[in-house]
Amino acid sequence: MASLHVLLKFECLVLLLIWLQVLASAQIPSAAYGGIAKPGCQSLCGNVRIPYPFGIGLGCYSELDFEITCYNGVAKSDRLNVTNISLLDGEMTIEAPIATSCLVDGGKYISSYRTWFKLGTFAVSPTKNKFISIGCDTSADMISKFNVTVETIGAGCSDCSKKVDISDGSCNGMGCCMTSIPDRLTESNVTISRQEPMKNVSMDKPCVYAFIGEESSFKFSSAYLEDFKNSGTGSVPMVLDWSVGFDRTCRNSECGPNTLCTPANNDGYGHLCTCKPGYTGNPYLTKSSGGHCQGGISDSEGFPQSKVNKIVAGTCLILSLLVTSLISGIRI
């Protein structure tokens, strides 16, 4: 009988361990839903996942601003190349152009290139990006639109005549300048020019540069004074904030079932959606479309957690009574 009692305890322990494992698996972070396209729609362009509300092709995106085109494996939002879309963070990373001013024809002329972008309902993330300029004796300007307000932000660089003051990894005003981005930046015109007198101009440092870029992806090098991104013809990563709807209060949420609704990033309009803990799927999809958040411990379509708790406890109780009865010689 003693061995039967030990067996009972072992079985109850196994049931408890199984239940704890189920509970642990229910705490899958919302990031687990990854990128899920609307069923029947293209989910990848090159190596970029295209999750709904973004989409490729008619009927695959929620609204026009979320349309992605895919050409030769390159994802584009309007004219901008897209390298990443995050449902969890409400962010999209794009390849941003670089404004330049370069000496040409042996220094006889200056060739300048300004950049301009208009992002629609998206906004430049003020927490992930900076306005950066590279070069000596430069003046960079960002004429930008915040909602309906137009504002000019400058970032001029200091005298570079003392090369000892220019240090790699430090954007401190000597050869490299950096300033913050305001909230809700949706449109911008970036220009850069050389200040007068041009004391430090030479053909070994023919170009100066300005751009809005992801701060964590940029580390200044003194070599950039001689050349940065192939004389500025390349691009830099820039992070955009996106959201759905225009209601930050979530009263008119565009989230699917089994989701949580939160206000948009950085005081932006609209809101974001995430799957509840323990659920996986795309929080912007619905039951009718499929691919929505589902599979949680207390999924309304599944088995309630409280009932499972009672089953586990009841099973152990029945087993305990059975062993007790056998030990005492009582039949049930």
N, C-alpha and C positions, 0 to 999 in steps of 0.2 A: 504493500500500500504506500510505503514511503516513497518508493520509486515513481509511483503514479502521481503522487503529490508534486514531486520534483518535475515530472514531465509537464504537469499543468502549469507550473510556474514558468517553465521554459517556453511553452506555447504562448502564454500571455505576454512574456517578454518579447517574443518574436513579433506578435501582433502590435505591441507598442512601438518597436523599432520600425516596423513597416509604416505605421501611422506617422511617426516622426519624420521619416523620409518623404512621405507624401506632403507633409506640411512644409518641409524644407524646399521641395520642388515647387511649391506654390508661391514661394517668395522670389520667383524669377523676376529680375528687374525688367522694367518696361522696355529697356534697350533691346530685349530679346526679340521684339517683333520685327526688327531690322527694316528692310525696305520691301513692301509688298505692293505691287501694282494692282490696278483694278483688274479683276479676272478677265482674261481674254485679251489683255493689252500687253504690249512689249514692256518687259521689266528691266532690261539692261540696254545701255548704249555704250559700247566699248566695255570698260570696267566700272562704269558709273551706274549704280542702281537708281531706278526712277520710281519712287513710291508715290501712290496716290496721296494727296490731291494733285500732284504733278502727273503728267502723262504724255505719251507720244501717240499722236493721232486723234482724230475726232472722236469724242465720247469717252476718252481715257483720262481727261483732266477735269478738275472741278470748275475752273473758269479760265479765261484767256491768258491771264498773267502766269498761270501754272503750266502752260503748254511748253513742252520740250521737243525740239527737233533733233533728229539723229542723222548725221551725215558722215559717212566714212568712219564710223565709230566714235565720232565727237559729238557730245551732248551740248546743245545750245539753248539758252533762254534769250529770246530775241537775237541779238548779235553777239552775246557774251558766252564764251565757253564755260561749261559747268563741269567741275571736277568732283563735287560731292553734294549730296542732299541728306540732311539729317532730320528724321521725323521727331526724334527724342528732344533735340535741342532747338528745333524750329529755325534751322540755319541752312544756307546754301552757299557753297564756296565756288567762286568764279575766278577766271583769269582776267585781271584788270590791266589795262594799258598803262604806259609810262609816258609822261610828258618830258620832252627833251629840248635842250638848246645846245647846238653843236657848232664848233668852228669848222668851216669847210674851205677848200681851195687854199690851203696853206695859211688859214687864219684871216683871209681877206673878207669872208662873209660869215654870217651866223645863220644857221638853219634851225628853225624852231618848230616844235610839234606839240600842240596842246591836246588834251584829252577831254572828252565830254561823255557823260552817260546820264540816262534817265531810266529809273528802275521801276516805274509804275507803283504798285502797292508794296514792293519790297523796300527795305531801307538798309543803309550801311550800318553794320553793327558797331556802336560806339565803344563797346567793351572789348572787341576782338581786333579792331583796326586802329591805325594811326595815319596821320598825314605826314609823309616823310619826304625830305629833299636831300640830295647828295650833290656835293660839289663845293667849290671855293668861290666866295664872293657872289653868292646867288640870292635871288629873291623869288620864292615860290608862293603862288596864290591859289586859293581854292574858292571860287565863287560858287556858292552852293545854295540850294533851296531846301528849307526845312518847313514842311507843310506849305504855307503861302509866303513865308519870310525868306528874303534873299540876303545873304551875309557873305562877307569876304573874310577868309582866314589866311594869315600869312605865316610862312615858316622860312626865314632867311638864315643862311649859314654864315659863320664867322670867318675871319681872316685865316687862311691856311698857310701863311708864309713860314710859320714855325712847324715844320713837319713833325717835330718831337711831340707836339700837342695832339696829333691825330693818332688815336689808338684803336686797334681792331676790337670789335665787339662793343664799342661805346659810341652811341649816337648822342653826343653831348654838346653839339653846336660847332665843333671843329671838323669841318668836312661832311658832317651829317647832322640834320636837324629833324626833330620829331615833335608833333603836337597832337592833341586829342581831337576826336571827332564828336560833334554834337549829336544829340538824339534825333531820330526821324529824318536823317539825311537821305533824300530820295533822288536828288538831281545835283550834278556838280560839273564844273568846268575848271580843270587844273592847268595852270600855266607856270612856266619857270623862265627866268631871264638872268642875265649876269648884271651885277651891280657895277656902277661906275665909281672910281676908275677900276678897270679890270687888272689888278695888280698881279694876280696869280694865274693868269691865262697862259697856257702853253699847249703846244700840239700833242704833248704826251698826256695831257688831261683835256681832251677836246670837247667833252660833253658834260653837262650838268643835268640832273634828273629830278623829277617830282612825281609822287604817286600816292594813292590811298591803298594801303596794304595791310595784311594780317601781321600784327606785331610779333607773334610767336614764331612766324616763319622767316623773319628778317634778322640777320645778324651782320652789322656793319663790318666791312673790311676796307682797309686803306687802298686795296687794289681796285675798289669800285670807283675811285677818283680817276683811274685810267680807263676803265671800261666796266659798265654795269649792264648785264643782260643784252650783250651784243649791241652796244651803243644805244640801248633803250628800245630796241625793236622787239624785245621779248615781252614778257608779262610777269605780274606778281599775283599771288593769291589774295583775294579779298573776300571777307565773310559778310553775307547779307542775312538780315532777319526777315522771316516771313511768318505769316499767320493767316487764319481763315476768318471770314466774317468781318464785321465792324463793331462787334459788341464785346468789350473787355469784361463785362460782368457775367458772361456766360448764360444770361437769361435766354438768349436765342442761340444756343449752342449748335454748331454744325458737327459735333462729335457723334460717333456711332455708339452702339450699345456697349455696356461694360467698360466705360471710359471715365476718366477724370478730365475736367476742363480747367485751364489756367489762363490768366491774362497773357497777352503777347509780350515778347521780350522788350525791354528798354522803353517802356511807356508807348509802345506802338499800338496801332488800332487792332481790333480783333482779338482772337484767342488761339490757344493751342490745345491739342488733345493728346492724352496718353492712355494706354491700356491700364486698367486697375492691376494692382499687384497680383500675380498668379495667372494673369491672362496674357495670351499672345495673339498677334494679328495686327492689322492696321487700324488705328483708332478713328480714322476718317472714313472708313468703309462701313456699310450697313448690312443688315441681315439679307436684304433683297439682292445686294450685289455679291455678297460673300466676301471672305477674307477679313471679316471684322474681328474684334477682340473676343476671344472665346477660350474655353478650356480651363477655367478657374475652379478652385475647390468648391466655391459656393455659387457656381454658375447657375443662373435662373433656369437655364435649359438642361442642367445636369443634376447631380445629387447634392442636396444641401449639406454643408459641413456639420451642422448640428445633428443630423440624422446619422452621419457616419460616426460621429463621436459616441452616440448612444449605442450603435451596433457594436463598436469595439468594446465599450464598457459592459454591455449586456452579454457579449460572448464570453468574456472573462468571468463574469458573475455566474453564468450557467455552468461553465467548466468547473468553477470552484465548488458550486453546490453538488455537482455530480461526483467529484472526488470525495467531498465530505460525506455524502450519502454512502458511497462505496466503503469508505473507511469505517463508518459506524454500522454498516450492514443493513442500511435502510434502502428499500427499493423505491424508485420514483415511478 
